[in-house]
Amino acid sequence: MYQLEAIFQTRLDRTLQRVSARVTSRRRTRAQNAAVGGAAYSQHLIALAADLVPVAGSSYATIAAAARSAGLVPVIESDHVHVQLFPAGLPFVARLIDLLAA
């Protein structure tokens, strides 16, 4: 699992080098995830997702483009850009979350 977290962090760092953005959420417990209305199998639960908000002239679109370019899967939400390592709905990711999430 550590290697997947390292890959995600490297790609997140590349994204943040390309745009001005602030990370507002990263790893979450199941309770924290439920409190914010997160998906049951959110990659936040295993530290493979983050939420970003634009600062200093960046936009949701530029953040999403930088994340995609860095190898992440971006999802533009109403108040942030969610980025994750894997596309949603992959069975092996759900299994990882079942095994590893607190």
N, C-alpha and C positions, 0 to 999 in steps of 0.2 A: 504494500500500500504506500509505503514511503516514496517509492519511485514514481508512482502516479501523482502524489502531492508535489514532488519536485518538478515533474513535467508541467503540471498546472501552474506552479509558481513561476517557472521560467517563462511560460507563455503570457502569464499575467504581467510580469515585469516588462516584457517586450511591448505589450499593449500600453502600459503606463509610460513607457519611454516615448511613445509616438503621439500621445494625446494628454491633455491636462484633465485629469479625472481623480476623484476621491473614492476610495473603497468604503462603502457604508455597511457592508455585511460580508462575512466570509464563512467560517465554520459555525454551525449552529447545532445545539442539542435538539432532540425531538420536541422538547417543551418549547424552546425558543422558536423553532420552525412553526409549530402549531400556533403560537401566539401571533405570528405575523402572517398567518394564512398561507404558509409555504406548502408546496406539493408534498405528498406523503413520501415520495421517493426523490426528493430534492438532493442534488449533488452537494448542496451546502452541508448536508449531514455527514459527509465524508471528506470535507475540505477540498472538493473539486469544483467549487463554484464561488462566485463573488458578485456583489452588486456594486455598480459604479455610477457616480453622478458626475456630470460635466462641471468643470471650473475653468475660469480664465479663457472664455471664448470657445471652448469645445462644445460639441453638440452630441445628442444621442446617436445621430448617424455617423459622426466621425469616430466615436467610441466603438460602435458596432463594427465599422470598417476596419479599424485598427485591431480589434479582437479577432475578427475573421482572418485577417492577414497574419496574425500571430499563431493561428491554429486553434482558436477557441470557437465555441458555438455561442453567438450572441443572440439575445432575445430582448428587443426593446419593449420595456414596460411603460406604464403611464408616468412613473416618477424616477426611473432608473434604467440602466442597461444591465441585465443579468447576463453573466458569461459563465460558461461551464465547459468542462473538458470533453464530454461526450454528448451526442444528441440525446434528447429525451426519449424514454421508452425502451431503451436497450435492456433485455432481460438480465445480462450479466451485471449491469450497473445496479439494478434492483436487488440482485443477490448480494452484491458487495455491501449495499446499504443495510440489508437485513442482517448481515454478519457483523458489520463494524460500527454502525451508528449507535450513539449513546442513548 
